[in-house]
């Protein structure tokens, strides 16, 4: 099992959710986060004063998947969230040692 963590632009969230639903992903956790990468933020003008926005709004998705579904999940996220421009985000994949469904006590792939 793997834990896929994706940092994407917030307005791409619905597209990614639909793409993942189309390949059978049944659940994910979404968190509103702020951060920056190569973009390094930007400057904005507010009431005549210019100020720097260091951290940009992003959406963080966490999805637990079986090993055989990993490639499809990554492709779905890349295709739905990608625009080819800077700031599209990142996908991180980590090993998931164990999963336990609290309600039933199921473990491993059955708990997904």
C-alpha angles and dihedrals in degrees: 000000000000136000111222114201116187128185109201142161109279095234090058093059097095092048091051092046091052092047092050092046090053091059094046104263104156103190147013140168118236125196129182107232139169128220147121140231127170090338090072091199125275142246125260134190117231122175091338095309122108118220136173122247102206098176122050124208113256138166120235117207123194118192128175110210140174115254093250092056096050099094093048092050093050092048092049092051094045094048095045099041100035123101098160091245132111114276098037089129141232139279120216123193121198133174114260110213099190143358125194125187105221096209099053105016091237113157138202120003092350089064093057 
